[in-house]
């Protein structure tokens, strides 16, 4: 399976969108500081994910969630979080 995920920095409240085939492992990497781009924003909380059988679909969905319309969609979906 391929996952599109949204994590939230507990430190500053920022959202990060990505894709992976190992959701649990990727979140652990982020929280251990193994990803340079988000090391200073730890810790993270997984707040949303979608699963797909097709890598290209997950990549396409990740890119769409990173647009202005995608961020607006996420804000509406995650309003309660």
PDB file with SEQRES, HELIX, SHEET and CRYST1 records, atoms N, CA, C and O in Angstrom:
SEQRES   1 A   81  UNK UNK UNK UNK UNK UNK UNK UNK UNK UNK UNK UNK UNK          
SEQRES   2 A   81  UNK UNK UNK UNK UNK UNK UNK UNK UNK UNK UNK UNK UNK          
SEQRES   3 A   81  UNK UNK UNK UNK UNK UNK UNK UNK UNK UNK UNK UNK UNK          
SEQRES   4 A   81  UNK UNK UNK UNK UNK UNK UNK UNK UNK UNK UNK UNK UNK          
SEQRES   5 A   81  UNK UNK UNK UNK UNK UNK UNK UNK UNK UNK UNK UNK UNK          
SEQRES   6 A   81  UNK UNK UNK UNK UNK UNK UNK UNK UNK UNK UNK UNK UNK          
SEQRES   7 A   81  UNK UNK UNK                                                  
HELIX    1 AA1 UNK A   23  UNK A   32  1                                  10    
HELIX    2 AA2 UNK A   36  UNK A   41  5                                   6    
HELIX    3 AA3 UNK A   55  UNK A   65  1                                  11    
HELIX    4 AA4 UNK A   68  UNK A   77  1                                  10    
SHEET    1 AA1 3 UNK A  15  UNK A  20  0                                        
SHEET    2 AA1 3 UNK A   2  UNK A   9 -1                                        
SHEET    3 AA1 3 UNK A  44  UNK A  52 -1                                        
CRYST1    1.000    1.000    1.000  90.00  90.00  90.00 P 1           1          
ATOM      1  N   UNK A   1       0.831  -1.187   0.000  1.00  0.00           N  
ATOM      2  CA  UNK A   1       0.000   0.000   0.000  1.00  0.00           C  
ATOM      3  C   UNK A   1       0.878   1.254   0.000  1.00  0.00           C  
ATOM      4  O   UNK A   1       2.006   1.246   0.491  1.00  0.00           O  
ATOM      5  N   UNK A   2       0.339   2.299  -0.550  1.00  0.00           N  
ATOM      6  CA  UNK A   2       0.995   3.602  -0.582  1.00  0.00           C  
ATOM      7  C   UNK A   2       0.074   4.574   0.164  1.00  0.00           C  
ATOM      8  O   UNK A   2      -1.145   4.565  -0.011  1.00  0.00           O  
ATOM      9  N   UNK A   3       0.686   5.397   0.986  1.00  0.00           N  
ATOM     10  CA  UNK A   3      -0.079   6.288   1.845  1.00  0.00           C  
ATOM     11  C   UNK A   3       0.282   7.745   1.581  1.00  0.00           C  
ATOM     12  O   UNK A   3       1.450   8.090   1.403  1.00  0.00           O  
ATOM     13  N   UNK A   4      -0.731   8.579   1.559  1.00  0.00           N  
ATOM     14  CA  UNK A   4      -0.551  10.027   1.600  1.00  0.00           C  
ATOM     15  C   UNK A   4      -0.891  10.400   3.031  1.00  0.00           C  
ATOM     16  O   UNK A   4      -1.938  10.009   3.547  1.00  0.00           O  
ATOM     17  N   UNK A   5      -0.014  11.152   3.671  1.00  0.00           N  
ATOM     18  CA  UNK A   5      -0.220  11.450   5.080  1.00  0.00           C  
ATOM     19  C   UNK A   5      -0.074  12.929   5.360  1.00  0.00           C  
ATOM     20  O   UNK A   5       0.586  13.665   4.627  1.00  0.00           O  
ATOM     21  N   UNK A   6      -0.708  13.340   6.437  1.00  0.00           N  
ATOM     22  CA  UNK A   6      -0.577  14.705   6.939  1.00  0.00           C  
ATOM     23  C   UNK A   6      -0.170  14.590   8.393  1.00  0.00           C  
ATOM     24  O   UNK A   6      -0.845  13.947   9.197  1.00  0.00           O  
ATOM     25  N   UNK A   7       0.945  15.224   8.718  1.00  0.00           N  
ATOM     26  CA  UNK A   7       1.381  15.270  10.105  1.00  0.00           C  
ATOM     27  C   UNK A   7       1.384  16.721  10.553  1.00  0.00           C  
ATOM     28  O   UNK A   7       1.559  17.644   9.758  1.00  0.00           O  
ATOM     29  N   UNK A   8       1.184  16.889  11.844  1.00  0.00           N  
ATOM     30  CA  UNK A   8       1.153  18.229  12.424  1.00  0.00           C  
ATOM     31  C   UNK A   8       2.265  18.352  13.440  1.00  0.00           C  
ATOM     32  O   UNK A   8       2.431  17.485  14.299  1.00  0.00           O  
ATOM     33  N   UNK A   9       3.029  19.429  13.345  1.00  0.00           N  
ATOM     34  CA  UNK A   9       4.079  19.694  14.306  1.00  0.00           C  
ATOM     35  C   UNK A   9       3.439  20.154  15.609  1.00  0.00           C  
ATOM     36  O   UNK A   9       2.685  21.127  15.631  1.00  0.00           O  
ATOM     37  N   UNK A  10       3.741  19.457  16.679  1.00  0.00           N  
ATOM     38  CA  UNK A  10       3.250  19.863  17.994  1.00  0.00           C  
ATOM     39  C   UNK A  10       3.946  21.163  18.403  1.00  0.00           C  
ATOM     40  O   UNK A  10       3.372  21.971  19.133  1.00  0.00           O  
ATOM     41  N   UNK A  11       5.160  21.361  17.942  1.00  0.00           N  
ATOM     42  CA  UNK A  11       5.957  22.530  18.309  1.00  0.00           C  
ATOM     43  C   UNK A  11       5.387  23.833  17.749  1.00  0.00           C  
ATOM     44  O   UNK A  11       5.240  24.817  18.474  1.00  0.00           O  
ATOM     45  N   UNK A  12       5.065  23.832  16.439  1.00  0.00           N  
ATOM     46  CA  UNK A  12       4.615  25.084  15.829  1.00  0.00           C  
ATOM     47  C   UNK A  12       3.262  25.002  15.118  1.00  0.00           C  
ATOM     48  O   UNK A  12       2.792  26.000  14.573  1.00  0.00           O  
ATOM     49  N   UNK A  13       2.637  23.830  15.118  1.00  0.00           N  
ATOM     50  CA  UNK A  13       1.306  23.693  14.532  1.00  0.00           C  
ATOM     51  C   UNK A  13       1.256  23.576  13.026  1.00  0.00           C  
ATOM     52  O   UNK A  13       0.167  23.495  12.457  1.00  0.00           O  
ATOM     53  N   UNK A  14       2.411  23.565  12.353  1.00  0.00           N  
ATOM     54  CA  UNK A  14       2.424  23.472  10.899  1.00  0.00           C  
ATOM     55  C   UNK A  14       2.077  22.066  10.436  1.00  0.00           C  
ATOM     56  O   UNK A  14       2.368  21.074  11.104  1.00  0.00           O  
ATOM     57  N   UNK A  15       1.440  22.016   9.260  1.00  0.00           N  
ATOM     58  CA  UNK A  15       1.091  20.741   8.644  1.00  0.00           C  
ATOM     59  C   UNK A  15       2.122  20.382   7.585  1.00  0.00           C  
ATOM     60  O   UNK A  15       2.636  21.252   6.882  1.00  0.00           O  
ATOM     61  N   UNK A  16       2.416  19.096   7.479  1.00  0.00           N  
ATOM     62  CA  UNK A  16       3.316  18.577   6.454  1.00  0.00           C  
ATOM     63  C   UNK A  16       2.622  17.433   5.755  1.00  0.00           C  
ATOM     64  O   UNK A  16       2.041  16.558   6.397  1.00  0.00           O  
ATOM     65  N   UNK A  17       2.686  17.442   4.418  1.00  0.00           N  
ATOM     66  CA  UNK A  17       2.051  16.424   3.592  1.00  0.00           C  
ATOM     67  C   UNK A  17       3.142  15.636   2.895  1.00  0.00           C  
ATOM     68  O   UNK A  17       4.116  16.209   2.406  1.00  0.00           O  
ATOM     69  N   UNK A  18       2.980  14.317   2.849  1.00  0.00           N  
ATOM     70  CA  UNK A  18       3.946  13.473   2.160  1.00  0.00           C  
ATOM     71  C   UNK A  18       3.317  12.161   1.743  1.00  0.00           C  
ATOM     72  O   UNK A  18       2.134  11.921   1.986  1.00  0.00           O  
ATOM     73  N   UNK A  19       4.121  11.305   1.109  1.00  0.00           N  
ATOM     74  CA  UNK A  19       3.643   9.965   0.768  1.00  0.00           C  
ATOM     75  C   UNK A  19       4.737   8.951   1.098  1.00  0.00           C  
ATOM     76  O   UNK A  19       5.923   9.278   1.116  1.00  0.00           O  
ATOM     77  N   UNK A  20       4.315   7.724   1.358  1.00  0.00           N  
ATOM     78  CA  UNK A  20       5.236   6.664   1.743  1.00  0.00           C  
ATOM     79  C   UNK A  20       4.565   5.313   1.543  1.00  0.00           C  
ATOM     80  O   UNK A  20       3.347   5.231   1.384  1.00  0.00           O  
ATOM     81  N   UNK A  21       5.366   4.259   1.550  1.00  0.00           N  
ATOM     82  CA  UNK A  21       4.789   2.910   1.547  1.00  0.00           C  
ATOM     83  C   UNK A  21       4.912   2.271   2.937  1.00  0.00           C  
ATOM     84  O   UNK A  21       4.506   1.125   3.130  1.00  0.00           O  
ATOM     85  N   UNK A  22       5.469   3.008   3.899  1.00  0.00           N  
ATOM     86  CA  UNK A  22       5.607   2.541   5.283  1.00  0.00           C  
ATOM     87  C   UNK A  22       5.212   3.695   6.204  1.00  0.00           C  
ATOM     88  O   UNK A  22       6.062   4.457   6.665  1.00  0.00           O  
ATOM     89  N   UNK A  23       3.938   3.808   6.457  1.00  0.00           N  
ATOM     90  CA  UNK A  23       3.418   4.953   7.198  1.00  0.00           C  
ATOM     91  C   UNK A  23       3.989   5.023   8.619  1.00  0.00           C  
ATOM     92  O   UNK A  23       4.468   6.074   9.044  1.00  0.00           O  
ATOM     93  N   UNK A  24       3.940   3.927   9.336  1.00  0.00           N  
ATOM     94  CA  UNK A  24       4.441   3.918  10.710  1.00  0.00           C  
ATOM     95  C   UNK A  24       5.931   4.254  10.753  1.00  0.00           C  
ATOM     96  O   UNK A  24       6.367   5.048  11.586  1.00  0.00           O  
ATOM     97  N   UNK A  25       6.699   3.656   9.868  1.00  0.00           N  
ATOM     98  CA  UNK A  25       8.138   3.914   9.819  1.00  0.00           C  
ATOM     99  C   UNK A  25       8.458   5.359   9.470  1.00  0.00           C  
ATOM    100  O   UNK A  25       9.387   5.946  10.024  1.00  0.00           O  
ATOM    101  N   UNK A  26       7.698   5.925   8.563  1.00  0.00           N  
ATOM    102  CA  UNK A  26       7.951   7.312   8.150  1.00  0.00           C  
ATOM    103  C   UNK A  26       7.681   8.288   9.293  1.00  0.00           C  
ATOM    104  O   UNK A  26       8.436   9.239   9.492  1.00  0.00           O  
ATOM    105  N   UNK A  27       6.610   8.055  10.037  1.00  0.00           N  
ATOM    106  CA  UNK A  27       6.298   8.926  11.167  1.00  0.00           C  
ATOM    107  C   UNK A  27       7.395   8.800  12.228  1.00  0.00           C  
ATOM    108  O   UNK A  27       7.806   9.796  12.824  1.00  0.00           O  
ATOM    109  N   UNK A  28       7.862   7.577  12.458  1.00  0.00           N  
ATOM    110  CA  UNK A  28       8.956   7.377  13.407  1.00  0.00           C  
ATOM    111  C   UNK A  28      10.217   8.116  12.964  1.00  0.00           C  
ATOM    112  O   UNK A  28      10.894   8.734  13.786  1.00  0.00           O  
ATOM    113  N   UNK A  29      10.539   8.056  11.659  1.00  0.00           N  
ATOM    114  CA  UNK A  29      11.701   8.781  11.134  1.00  0.00           C  
ATOM    115  C   UNK A  29      11.573  10.275  11.389  1.00  0.00           C  
ATOM    116  O   UNK A  29      12.526  10.929  11.812  1.00  0.00           O  
ATOM    117  N   UNK A  30      10.398  10.799  11.131  1.00  0.00           N  
ATOM    118  CA  UNK A  30      10.165  12.231  11.360  1.00  0.00           C  
ATOM    119  C   UNK A  30      10.366  12.588  12.835  1.00  0.00           C  
ATOM    120  O   UNK A  30      11.018  13.581  13.160  1.00  0.00           O  
ATOM    121  N   UNK A  31       9.807  11.780  13.708  1.00  0.00           N  
ATOM    122  CA  UNK A  31       9.889  12.081  15.140  1.00  0.00           C  
ATOM    123  C   UNK A  31      11.274  11.842  15.731  1.00  0.00           C  
ATOM    124  O   UNK A  31      11.607  12.426  16.762  1.00  0.00           O  
ATOM    125  N   UNK A  32      12.080  11.006  15.107  1.00  0.00           N  
ATOM    126  CA  UNK A  32      13.451  10.774  15.571  1.00  0.00           C  
ATOM    127  C   UNK A  32      14.430  11.802  15.010  1.00  0.00           C  
ATOM    128  O   UNK A  32      15.603  11.808  15.384  1.00  0.00           O  
ATOM    129  N   UNK A  33      13.959  12.668  14.121  1.00  0.00           N  
ATOM    130  CA  UNK A  33      14.811  13.696  13.550  1.00  0.00           C  
ATOM    131  C   UNK A  33      15.660  13.219  12.394  1.00  0.00           C  
ATOM    132  O   UNK A  33      16.671  13.843  12.073  1.00  0.00           O  
ATOM    133  N   UNK A  34      15.271  12.128  11.762  1.00  0.00           N  
ATOM    134  CA  UNK A  34      16.035  11.560  10.659  1.00  0.00           C  
ATOM    135  C   UNK A  34      15.783  12.273   9.330  1.00  0.00           C  
ATOM    136  O   UNK A  34      16.474  12.014   8.345  1.00  0.00           O  
ATOM    137  N   UNK A  35      14.804  13.164   9.302  1.00  0.00           N  
ATOM    138  CA  UNK A  35      14.483  13.927   8.095  1.00  0.00           C  
ATOM    139  C   UNK A  35      14.932  15.360   8.333  1.00  0.00           C  
ATOM    140  O   UNK A  35      14.365  16.073   9.159  1.00  0.00           O  
ATOM    141  N   UNK A  36      15.947  15.764   7.606  1.00  0.00           N  
ATOM    142  CA  UNK A  36      16.586  17.057   7.834  1.00  0.00           C  
ATOM    143  C   UNK A  36      15.613  18.234   7.740  1.00  0.00           C  
ATOM    144  O   UNK A  36      15.686  19.173   8.533  1.00  0.00           O  
ATOM    145  N   UNK A  37      14.709  18.177   6.772  1.00  0.00           N  
ATOM    146  CA  UNK A  37      13.818  19.326   6.532  1.00  0.00           C  
ATOM    147  C   UNK A  37      12.839  19.580   7.674  1.00  0.00           C  
ATOM    148  O   UNK A  37      12.344  20.699   7.810  1.00  0.00           O  
ATOM    149  N   UNK A  38      12.548  18.578   8.494  1.00  0.00           N  
ATOM    150  CA  UNK A  38      11.582  18.770   9.577  1.00  0.00           C  
ATOM    151  C   UNK A  38      12.182  18.508  10.958  1.00  0.00           C  
ATOM    152  O   UNK A  38      11.452  18.476  11.949  1.00  0.00           O  
ATOM    153  N   UNK A  39      13.465  18.326  11.034  1.00  0.00           N  
ATOM    154  CA  UNK A  39      14.126  17.985  12.302  1.00  0.00           C  
ATOM    155  C   UNK A  39      13.814  18.994  13.407  1.00  0.00           C  
ATOM    156  O   UNK A  39      13.565  18.605  14.548  1.00  0.00           O  
ATOM    157  N   UNK A  40      13.825  20.260  13.083  1.00  0.00           N  
ATOM    158  CA  UNK A  40      13.599  21.298  14.090  1.00  0.00           C  
ATOM    159  C   UNK A  40      12.150  21.510  14.477  1.00  0.00           C  
ATOM    160  O   UNK A  40      11.857  22.339  15.339  1.00  0.00           O  
ATOM    161  N   UNK A  41      11.248  20.785  13.863  1.00  0.00           N  
ATOM    162  CA  UNK A  41       9.812  20.968  14.111  1.00  0.00           C  
ATOM    163  C   UNK A  41       9.213  19.839  14.954  1.00  0.00           C  
ATOM    164  O   UNK A  41       8.000  19.804  15.160  1.00  0.00           O  
ATOM    165  N   UNK A  42      10.042  18.923  15.438  1.00  0.00           N  
ATOM    166  CA  UNK A  42       9.549  17.776  16.203  1.00  0.00           C  
ATOM    167  C   UNK A  42       8.949  18.217  17.528  1.00  0.00           C  
ATOM    168  O   UNK A  42       9.307  19.274  18.048  1.00  0.00           O  
ATOM    169  N   UNK A  43       8.042  17.422  18.079  1.00  0.00           N  
ATOM    170  CA  UNK A  43       7.480  16.153  17.624  1.00  0.00           C  
ATOM    171  C   UNK A  43       6.291  16.371  16.692  1.00  0.00           C  
ATOM    172  O   UNK A  43       5.759  17.474  16.573  1.00  0.00           O  
ATOM    173  N   UNK A  44       5.889  15.266  16.028  1.00  0.00           N  
ATOM    174  CA  UNK A  44       4.785  15.297  15.080  1.00  0.00           C  
ATOM    175  C   UNK A  44       3.685  14.342  15.498  1.00  0.00           C  
ATOM    176  O   UNK A  44       3.915  13.345  16.182  1.00  0.00           O  
ATOM    177  N   UNK A  45       2.486  14.683  15.062  1.00  0.00           N  
ATOM    178  CA  UNK A  45       1.324  13.836  15.298  1.00  0.00           C  
ATOM    179  C   UNK A  45       0.678  13.551  13.943  1.00  0.00           C  
ATOM    180  O   UNK A  45       0.416  14.476  13.173  1.00  0.00           O  
ATOM    181  N   UNK A  46       0.423  12.287  13.653  1.00  0.00           N  
ATOM    182  CA  UNK A  46      -0.293  11.918  12.435  1.00  0.00           C  
ATOM    183  C   UNK A  46      -1.745  12.328  12.613  1.00  0.00           C  
ATOM    184  O   UNK A  46      -2.403  11.911  13.566  1.00  0.00           O  
ATOM    185  N   UNK A  47      -2.244  13.150  11.688  1.00  0.00           N  
ATOM    186  CA  UNK A  47      -3.624  13.610  11.840  1.00  0.00           C  
ATOM    187  C   UNK A  47      -4.537  13.186  10.696  1.00  0.00           C  
ATOM    188  O   UNK A  47      -5.758  13.304  10.806  1.00  0.00           O  
ATOM    189  N   UNK A  48      -3.957  12.690   9.586  1.00  0.00           N  
ATOM    190  CA  UNK A  48      -4.786  12.312   8.438  1.00  0.00           C  
ATOM    191  C   UNK A  48      -3.959  11.445   7.506  1.00  0.00           C  
ATOM    192  O   UNK A  48      -2.764  11.683   7.330  1.00  0.00           O  
ATOM    193  N   UNK A  49      -4.584  10.444   6.910  1.00  0.00           N  
ATOM    194  CA  UNK A  49      -3.920   9.686   5.856  1.00  0.00           C  
ATOM    195  C   UNK A  49      -4.940   9.056   4.925  1.00  0.00           C  
ATOM    196  O   UNK A  49      -6.096   8.848   5.294  1.00  0.00           O  
ATOM    197  N   UNK A  50      -4.504   8.762   3.733  1.00  0.00           N  
ATOM    198  CA  UNK A  50      -5.289   8.052   2.728  1.00  0.00           C  
ATOM    199  C   UNK A  50      -4.408   6.942   2.178  1.00  0.00           C  
ATOM    200  O   UNK A  50      -3.193   7.106   2.077  1.00  0.00           O  
ATOM    201  N   UNK A  51      -5.010   5.813   1.823  1.00  0.00           N  
ATOM    202  CA  UNK A  51      -4.267   4.677   1.279  1.00  0.00           C  
ATOM    203  C   UNK A  51      -4.639   4.456  -0.177  1.00  0.00           C  
ATOM    204  O   UNK A  51      -5.771   4.709  -0.591  1.00  0.00           O  
ATOM    205  N   UNK A  52      -3.659   3.974  -0.954  1.00  0.00           N  
ATOM    206  CA  UNK A  52      -3.873   3.671  -2.359  1.00  0.00           C  
ATOM    207  C   UNK A  52      -3.024   2.463  -2.739  1.00  0.00           C  
ATOM    208  O   UNK A  52      -1.936   2.264  -2.200  1.00  0.00           O  
ATOM    209  N   UNK A  53      -3.524   1.673  -3.657  1.00  0.00           N  
ATOM    210  CA  UNK A  53      -2.755   0.541  -4.176  1.00  0.00           C  
ATOM    211  C   UNK A  53      -1.761   0.967  -5.242  1.00  0.00           C  
ATOM    212  O   UNK A  53      -0.864   0.200  -5.592  1.00  0.00           O  
ATOM    213  N   UNK A  54      -1.906   2.171  -5.761  1.00  0.00           N  
ATOM    214  CA  UNK A  54      -1.126   2.617  -6.914  1.00  0.00           C  
ATOM    215  C   UNK A  54      -0.265   3.813  -6.521  1.00  0.00           C  
ATOM    216  O   UNK A  54      -0.779   4.842  -6.084  1.00  0.00           O  
ATOM    217  N   UNK A  55       1.050   3.668  -6.679  1.00  0.00           N  
ATOM    218  CA  UNK A  55       1.994   4.718  -6.299  1.00  0.00           C  
ATOM    219  C   UNK A  55       1.685   6.033  -7.000  1.00  0.00           C  
ATOM    220  O   UNK A  55       1.691   7.084  -6.360  1.00  0.00           O  
ATOM    221  N   UNK A  56       1.417   5.995  -8.293  1.00  0.00           N  
ATOM    222  CA  UNK A  56       1.170   7.219  -9.043  1.00  0.00           C  
ATOM    223  C   UNK A  56      -0.042   7.976  -8.500  1.00  0.00           C  
ATOM    224  O   UNK A  56      -0.060   9.207  -8.496  1.00  0.00           O  
ATOM    225  N   UNK A  57      -1.051   7.238  -8.043  1.00  0.00           N  
ATOM    226  CA  UNK A  57      -2.226   7.890  -7.460  1.00  0.00           C  
ATOM    227  C   UNK A  57      -1.878   8.590  -6.147  1.00  0.00           C  
ATOM    228  O   UNK A  57      -2.366   9.686  -5.870  1.00  0.00           O  
ATOM    229  N   UNK A  58      -1.036   7.950  -5.348  1.00  0.00           N  
ATOM    230  CA  UNK A  58      -0.626   8.564  -4.080  1.00  0.00           C  
ATOM    231  C   UNK A  58       0.194   9.828  -4.329  1.00  0.00           C  
ATOM    232  O   UNK A  58       0.002  10.838  -3.652  1.00  0.00           O  
ATOM    233  N   UNK A  59       1.102   9.772  -5.294  1.00  0.00           N  
ATOM    234  CA  UNK A  59       1.929  10.939  -5.624  1.00  0.00           C  
ATOM    235  C   UNK A  59       1.049  12.075  -6.134  1.00  0.00           C  
ATOM    236  O   UNK A  59       1.225  13.232  -5.752  1.00  0.00           O  
ATOM    237  N   UNK A  60       0.108  11.732  -6.997  1.00  0.00           N  
ATOM    238  CA  UNK A  60      -0.807  12.745  -7.540  1.00  0.00           C  
ATOM    239  C   UNK A  60      -1.641  13.380  -6.426  1.00  0.00           C  
ATOM    240  O   UNK A  60      -1.842  14.595  -6.416  1.00  0.00           O  
ATOM    241  N   UNK A  61      -2.121  12.567  -5.498  1.00  0.00           N  
ATOM    242  CA  UNK A  61      -2.926  13.084  -4.387  1.00  0.00           C  
ATOM    243  C   UNK A  61      -2.085  13.967  -3.469  1.00  0.00           C  
ATOM    244  O   UNK A  61      -2.550  15.008  -3.005  1.00  0.00           O  
ATOM    245  N   UNK A  62      -0.846  13.548  -3.209  1.00  0.00           N  
ATOM    246  CA  UNK A  62       0.053  14.375  -2.391  1.00  0.00           C  
ATOM    247  C   UNK A  62       0.231  15.749  -3.022  1.00  0.00           C  
ATOM    248  O   UNK A  62       0.125  16.769  -2.342  1.00  0.00           O  
ATOM    249  N   UNK A  63       0.502  15.772  -4.316  1.00  0.00           N  
ATOM    250  CA  UNK A  63       0.695  17.051  -5.005  1.00  0.00           C  
ATOM    251  C   UNK A  63      -0.564  17.899  -4.940  1.00  0.00           C  
ATOM    252  O   UNK A  63      -0.480  19.116  -4.773  1.00  0.00           O  
ATOM    253  N   UNK A  64      -1.730  17.279  -5.070  1.00  0.00           N  
ATOM    254  CA  UNK A  64      -2.970  18.052  -5.024  1.00  0.00           C  
ATOM    255  C   UNK A  64      -3.215  18.634  -3.639  1.00  0.00           C  
ATOM    256  O   UNK A  64      -3.744  19.739  -3.517  1.00  0.00           O  
ATOM    257  N   UNK A  65      -2.833  17.898  -2.587  1.00  0.00           N  
ATOM    258  CA  UNK A  65      -3.028  18.406  -1.228  1.00  0.00           C  
ATOM    259  C   UNK A  65      -2.062  19.534  -0.885  1.00  0.00           C  
ATOM    260  O   UNK A  65      -2.281  20.268   0.078  1.00  0.00           O  
ATOM    261  N   UNK A  66      -1.004  19.674  -1.660  1.00  0.00           N  
ATOM    262  CA  UNK A  66      -0.025  20.739  -1.414  1.00  0.00           C  
ATOM    263  C   UNK A  66      -0.383  22.038  -2.142  1.00  0.00           C  
ATOM    264  O   UNK A  66       0.317  23.039  -1.992  1.00  0.00           O  
ATOM    265  N   UNK A  67      -1.455  22.033  -2.920  1.00  0.00           N  
ATOM    266  CA  UNK A  67      -1.897  23.247  -3.610  1.00  0.00           C  
ATOM    267  C   UNK A  67      -2.770  24.076  -2.669  1.00  0.00           C  
ATOM    268  O   UNK A  67      -3.107  23.635  -1.570  1.00  0.00           O  
ATOM    269  N   UNK A  68      -3.124  25.262  -3.103  1.00  0.00           N  
ATOM    270  CA  UNK A  68      -4.013  26.112  -2.311  1.00  0.00           C  
ATOM    271  C   UNK A  68      -5.367  25.453  -2.074  1.00  0.00           C  
ATOM    272  O   UNK A  68      -5.905  25.502  -0.969  1.00  0.00           O  
ATOM    273  N   UNK A  69      -5.912  24.836  -3.120  1.00  0.00           N  
ATOM    274  CA  UNK A  69      -7.203  24.160  -2.979  1.00  0.00           C  
ATOM    275  C   UNK A  69      -7.074  22.948  -2.062  1.00  0.00           C  
ATOM    276  O   UNK A  69      -7.972  22.661  -1.270  1.00  0.00           O  
ATOM    277  N   UNK A  70      -5.957  22.241  -2.174  1.00  0.00           N  
ATOM    278  CA  UNK A  70      -5.727  21.076  -1.323  1.00  0.00           C  
ATOM    279  C   UNK A  70      -5.597  21.461   0.132  1.00  0.00           C  
ATOM    280  O   UNK A  70      -6.141  20.787   1.007  1.00  0.00           O  
ATOM    281  N   UNK A  71      -4.883  22.538   0.398  1.00  0.00           N  
ATOM    282  CA  UNK A  71      -4.742  23.016   1.787  1.00  0.00           C  
ATOM    283  C   UNK A  71      -6.096  23.446   2.341  1.00  0.00           C  
ATOM    284  O   UNK A  71      -6.397  23.195   3.508  1.00  0.00           O  
ATOM    285  N   UNK A  72      -6.911  24.089   1.514  1.00  0.00           N  
ATOM    286  CA  UNK A  72      -8.248  24.493   1.949  1.00  0.00           C  
ATOM    287  C   UNK A  72      -9.095  23.260   2.271  1.00  0.00           C  
ATOM    288  O   UNK A  72      -9.834  23.248   3.255  1.00  0.00           O  
ATOM    289  N   UNK A  73      -8.982  22.224   1.436  1.00  0.00           N  
ATOM    290  CA  UNK A  73      -9.696  20.974   1.688  1.00  0.00           C  
ATOM    291  C   UNK A  73      -9.255  20.376   3.024  1.00  0.00           C  
ATOM    292  O   UNK A  73     -10.088  19.973   3.836  1.00  0.00           O  
ATOM    293  N   UNK A  74      -7.938  20.322   3.246  1.00  0.00           N  
ATOM    294  CA  UNK A  74      -7.429  19.774   4.502  1.00  0.00           C  
ATOM    295  C   UNK A  74      -7.914  20.577   5.701  1.00  0.00           C  
ATOM    296  O   UNK A  74      -8.291  20.008   6.725  1.00  0.00           O  
ATOM    297  N   UNK A  75      -7.904  21.881   5.574  1.00  0.00           N  
ATOM    298  CA  UNK A  75      -8.371  22.726   6.683  1.00  0.00           C  
ATOM    299  C   UNK A  75      -9.830  22.463   7.010  1.00  0.00           C  
ATOM    300  O   UNK A  75     -10.222  22.457   8.177  1.00  0.00           O  
ATOM    301  N   UNK A  76     -10.642  22.242   5.963  1.00  0.00           N  
ATOM    302  CA  UNK A  76     -12.063  21.923   6.202  1.00  0.00           C  
ATOM    303  C   UNK A  76     -12.196  20.552   6.854  1.00  0.00           C  
ATOM    304  O   UNK A  76     -12.973  20.388   7.794  1.00  0.00           O  
ATOM    305  N   UNK A  77     -11.447  19.566   6.363  1.00  0.00           N  
ATOM    306  CA  UNK A  77     -11.539  18.198   6.887  1.00  0.00           C  
ATOM    307  C   UNK A  77     -10.992  18.104   8.306  1.00  0.00           C  
ATOM    308  O   UNK A  77     -11.494  17.325   9.116  1.00  0.00           O  
ATOM    309  N   UNK A  78      -9.986  18.881   8.603  1.00  0.00           N  
ATOM    310  CA  UNK A  78      -9.287  18.770   9.878  1.00  0.00           C  
ATOM    311  C   UNK A  78      -9.704  19.838  10.866  1.00  0.00           C  
ATOM    312  O   UNK A  78      -9.036  20.042  11.880  1.00  0.00           O  
ATOM    313  N   UNK A  79     -10.779  20.509  10.589  1.00  0.00           N  
ATOM    314  CA  UNK A  79     -11.225  21.634  11.425  1.00  0.00           C  
ATOM    315  C   UNK A  79     -11.395  21.246  12.889  1.00  0.00           C  
ATOM    316  O   UNK A  79     -11.182  22.071  13.778  1.00  0.00           O  
ATOM    317  N   UNK A  80     -11.773  20.009  13.145  1.00  0.00           N  
ATOM    318  CA  UNK A  80     -12.015  19.564  14.518  1.00  0.00           C  
ATOM    319  C   UNK A  80     -10.756  19.115  15.240  1.00  0.00           C  
ATOM    320  O   UNK A  80     -10.793  18.871  16.446  1.00  0.00           O  
ATOM    321  N   UNK A  81      -9.653  19.003  14.531  1.00  0.00           N  
ATOM    322  CA  UNK A  81      -8.420  18.471  15.138  1.00  0.00           C  
ATOM    323  C   UNK A  81      -7.572  19.585  15.710  1.00  0.00           C  
ATOM    324  O   UNK A  81      -6.501  19.325  16.258  1.00  0.00           O  
TER     325      UNK A  81                                                      
END                                                                             
